[in-house]
Amino acid sequence: MSSLALAIREPRGRLRRRAVDFLALTKPRVVLMVLVTASVGFYMASPVPPNLRLLVHTLLGVALAAGGTLALNQYLERDVDAKMARTRHRPLPDGRLRPEEALGFGLGMSATGMGYLAVAVNPSSALVTGLTTASYLFVYTPLKRRSVLCTVLGAVPGALPPVAGWAAARGEFASGAWVLFGILFVWQLPHALAIASVYRSAYVCAGLRFTPIVDPGGGGTARQVLLDCLALLAVGLLPTLVGMAGPLYFLGALVLGVGMLVFGLSLAVTRSVANARRLVYASLVYLPSLLFLMAIDRIPL
């Protein structure tokens, strides 16, 4: 290969690697989950048939805002990420991107996403998305190093995307939006506790303050996991009880909720990392399965 071809190829390779690193700042898998829950909120609030053009605008704005928020989170937590083996190779702690680059990228994406929602969708969806960003960055992120309340308060931004989707479809907040919020809110509690139990030693090194870290005996964590799984079983049945979904959903939600309770009980009894990991996997099966059942058995408003 000629020296000229090499000279051209090398900058292209660097650009490609930088693009991949900027994409990694947005945590695409988390953004995908945000888009799924926002889509369900939009669909549950929509008439039949839903406005697909409006849905595309909604998902684009939400994706931009979510990706920007997650990039800003990595900017704020770059020192914490550097202390944990599973995160130290991210673009910022590894030095592949400069902090100011991540800051500008995150601010630009977040502002663009919220502005796009306000103009192309409606102000209500932009307002909920802005609240999601603010609570994630300025409440949950700093609390992770200070208080076990981070689990509860951190569930708020994670539960708001379906509310944003609902607001995008209807321009207002009916009771169904808050039912969806409740399901996502409660689901995150055992999910987060299980993850913290799996990565307890890493979280200790990073100085994070989740319940499993400040509860070395595990008794408090066990009680909280059980209560959270019981609450999830109850709140998961609400869509049928309030007329959002039919009997097929109710039966499926009951089975899924009991399954989560079984895995939560196993963790509470053994307090083992293996059962904590199983609860993580169970929670990752529970949520998309529940949302799928809700979508196919919904009762149009």
C-alpha positions in Angstrom: 0.0 0.0 0.0 1.3 3.4 -0.9 2.3 6.0 1.7 -0.5 8.3 0.3 -3.1 5.6 0.8 -1.9 5.1 4.3 -2.0 8.8 5.0 -5.6 8.9 3.9 -6.7 5.8 5.7 -5.2 6.7 9.1 -7.3 9.9 9.7 -10.4 7.9 8.6 -9.6 5.3 11.2 -9.2 7.9 13.9 -12.5 9.5 12.9 -14.3 6.2 13.1 -12.9 5.4 16.5 -13.9 8.8 17.8 -17.4 8.3 16.4 -17.6 5.0 18.2 -16.4 6.6 21.4 -19.0 9.4 21.2 -21.7 6.8 20.6 -20.5 4.9 23.7 -21.1 8.1 25.7 -24.8 7.8 24.9 -25.1 4.2 26.2 -27.2 2.9 23.3 -28.7 0.0 25.1 -30.1 2.3 27.8 -31.4 4.6 25.2 -33.1 1.7 23.5 -34.9 0.8 26.8 -35.9 4.5 27.2 -37.4 4.4 23.6 -39.3 1.2 24.3 -40.9 2.6 27.4 -41.7 5.9 25.7 -43.2 4.1 22.8 -45.5 2.1 25.1 -46.6 5.3 26.8 -47.3 6.9 23.4 -49.2 3.8 22.2 -51.3 3.4 25.3 -52.4 7.1 25.1 -53.1 7.1 21.3 -56.3 6.7 19.5 -56.7 3.9 17.0 -54.7 4.0 14.8 -51.8 5.9 16.4 -50.2 8.8 14.7 -47.0 7.2 13.4 -45.5 10.4 12.2 -45.8 12.0 15.6 -44.3 8.8 17.2 -41.2 9.2 15.0 -40.8 12.8 16.0 -41.3 11.8 19.7 -38.7 9.0 19.5 -36.2 11.2 17.8 -36.4 13.9 20.4 -36.4 11.5 23.3 -33.4 9.6 21.8 -31.4 12.8 21.5 -32.2 14.0 25.0 -31.6 10.6 26.6 -28.3 10.1 24.8 -27.2 13.6 25.8 -28.2 13.1 29.4 -26.3 9.8 29.6 -23.2 11.5 28.1 -23.4 14.2 30.7 -23.7 11.5 33.4 -20.5 9.9 32.2 -18.9 13.4 32.3 -20.0 13.9 35.9 -19.0 10.3 37.0 -15.7 10.0 35.1 -13.7 9.7 38.3 -16.1 7.0 39.7 -15.9 5.1 36.4 -12.1 5.1 36.6 -12.3 3.2 39.9 -14.3 0.2 38.7 -13.1 -2.5 36.4 -16.3 -2.8 34.4 -16.3 1.0 33.6 -12.7 2.1 33.6 -12.4 1.4 29.8 -15.1 3.9 28.9 -14.0 6.8 26.7 -13.5 9.3 29.4 -11.6 7.4 32.2 -9.6 5.7 29.5 -8.5 9.1 28.1 -9.9 8.5 24.5 -12.1 11.6 24.8 -11.5 14.8 26.7 -14.0 15.9 29.4 -14.8 19.1 27.6 -15.7 17.2 24.5 -18.1 15.0 26.4 -19.6 18.1 28.2 -20.2 19.9 24.9 -21.5 16.8 23.2 -23.9 16.0 26.0 -25.2 19.6 26.4 -25.7 19.9 22.7 -27.6 16.6 22.3 -29.8 17.2 25.4 -30.8 20.8 24.3 -31.4 19.7 20.8 -33.7 16.8 21.9 -35.7 18.9 24.2 -36.0 21.7 21.7 -37.0 19.3 19.0 -39.8 17.9 21.2 -41.1 21.3 22.1 -41.3 22.3 18.4 -42.1 19.1 16.6 -44.3 17.4 19.2 -45.6 19.5 22.1 -44.3 21.5 25.1 -45.6 18.8 27.6 -43.4 16.1 26.2 -40.4 18.5 26.3 -41.2 19.5 29.9 -41.3 15.8 31.1 -38.0 15.1 29.2 -36.4 18.1 30.8 -37.5 17.0 34.2 -36.0 13.5 33.5 -32.7 15.1 32.6 -32.6 17.4 35.6 -33.5 14.7 38.1 -31.1 12.2 36.7 -28.1 14.6 36.6 -28.7 16.8 39.7 -30.5 14.4 42.1 -29.7 10.8 41.3 -26.1 11.2 40.2 -24.8 13.1 43.2 -26.9 11.1 45.7 -25.2 7.8 44.6 -22.1 8.9 46.6 -24.1 10.3 49.6 -27.2 8.4 50.5 -29.1 5.1 50.1 -32.0 7.3 49.0 -30.4 7.3 45.6 -32.2 4.1 44.7 -35.7 5.5 45.4 -35.0 9.0 44.0 -33.1 7.6 41.1 -36.2 5.6 40.0 -38.0 8.9 39.2 -36.1 9.8 36.0 -36.1 6.2 35.0 -40.0 6.1 35.3 -40.6 9.3 33.3 -40.1 8.2 29.7 -43.5 6.5 29.4 -45.0 9.7 30.8 -43.2 11.7 28.1 -44.6 9.3 25.5 -48.1 9.7 26.9 -47.8 13.5 26.9 -46.5 13.4 23.3 -49.6 11.5 22.2 -52.2 13.4 24.2 -50.7 16.7 25.3 -51.8 16.1 28.9 -51.3 13.7 31.8 -54.2 11.3 32.6 -54.3 8.6 35.2 -52.9 6.1 32.8 -49.6 8.0 32.5 -49.1 7.7 36.3 -49.9 4.0 36.3 -47.1 3.5 33.8 -44.9 5.7 35.9 -45.7 3.6 38.9 -44.8 0.3 37.2 -41.5 1.6 35.9 -40.7 3.3 39.3 -41.3 0.1 41.4 -39.6 -2.2 38.8 -36.3 -0.2 39.1 -36.1 -0.8 42.9 -35.4 -4.6 43.0 -33.5 -4.3 39.7 -31.1 -1.6 41.1 -30.6 -3.5 44.4 -29.8 -6.7 42.6 -27.2 -5.0 40.4 -25.7 -3.3 43.5 -25.5 -6.7 45.1 -23.7 -8.3 42.1 -21.2 -5.4 41.9 -20.9 -4.7 45.6 -17.1 -4.8 45.9 -16.7 -2.5 42.9 -19.3 -0.1 44.3 -17.4 -0.1 47.6 -14.2 0.9 45.9 -16.0 3.7 44.0 -17.6 5.1 47.2 -21.2 4.5 46.1 -23.9 4.4 48.8 -26.5 1.8 47.6 -28.2 -0.2 50.3 -26.2 -3.5 49.8 -23.0 -1.4 50.3 -24.0 0.0 53.7 -25.7 -3.2 54.8 -22.9 -5.8 54.9 -25.1 -8.3 56.7 -27.7 -8.1 54.0 -30.8 -8.1 56.2 -32.0 -4.7 55.2 -31.4 -5.4 51.6 -33.4 -8.7 51.8 -36.4 -7.0 53.4 -36.3 -4.2 50.8 -36.1 -6.6 47.9 -39.1 -8.6 49.2 -41.2 -5.5 49.8 -40.3 -4.1 46.3 -41.2 -7.4 44.6 -44.5 -7.5 46.4 -45.2 -3.9 45.5 -44.3 -4.7 41.9 -46.8 -7.6 41.8 -49.5 -5.3 43.0 -48.8 -2.3 40.8 -48.3 -4.5 37.8 -52.0 -5.4 38.0 -53.3 -1.8 37.9 -53.6 -1.4 34.1 -56.5 -4.0 34.1 -58.0 -2.6 37.3 -58.2 0.9 35.9 -59.4 -0.1 32.4 -56.2 0.3 30.4 -55.7 -3.4 29.6 -57.8 -6.6 29.5 -57.8 -10.0 31.2 -54.9 -11.5 29.1 -52.6 -8.7 30.5 -53.9 -9.3 34.0 -53.1 -13.0 33.9 -49.6 -12.4 32.4 -48.8 -9.6 34.9 -49.8 -11.9 37.7 -47.5 -14.7 36.4 -44.6 -12.3 35.8 -45.1 -10.7 39.2 -45.1 -14.0 41.0 -42.0 -15.0 39.1 -40.2 -11.8 40.3 -41.3 -12.5 43.8 -39.8 -16.0 43.7 -36.5 -14.6 42.5 -36.6 -11.9 45.1 -37.3 -14.4 47.8 -34.4 -16.6 46.7 -32.1 -13.6 47.0 -33.5 -12.6 50.4 -33.0 -16.1 51.8 -29.5 -16.9 50.4 -28.1 -13.3 49.9 -25.8 -14.8 47.3 -24.3 -13.1 44.2 -25.6 -15.8 42.0 -29.2 -15.2 43.1 -28.7 -11.5 42.8 -27.6 -12.0 39.2 -30.7 -14.2 38.6 -32.9 -11.4 39.9 -31.2 -9.0 37.5 -31.9 -11.3 34.6 -35.5 -11.9 35.8 -36.2 -8.2 35.9 -34.8 -7.8 32.4 -37.3 -10.4 31.2 -40.2 -9.0 33.3 -40.4 -5.5 32.0 -40.4 -6.0 28.2 -42.7 -9.0 28.7 -45.1 -6.9 30.7 -45.1 -4.0 28.3 -45.6 -6.3 25.3 -48.7 -7.9 27.0 -50.0 -4.4 27.8 -49.6 -3.3 24.2 -51.4 -6.3 22.7 -54.2 -6.4 25.2 -54.8 -2.6 25.7 -58.3 -1.2 25.9 -58.3 2.0 23.7 -59.1 5.2 25.6 
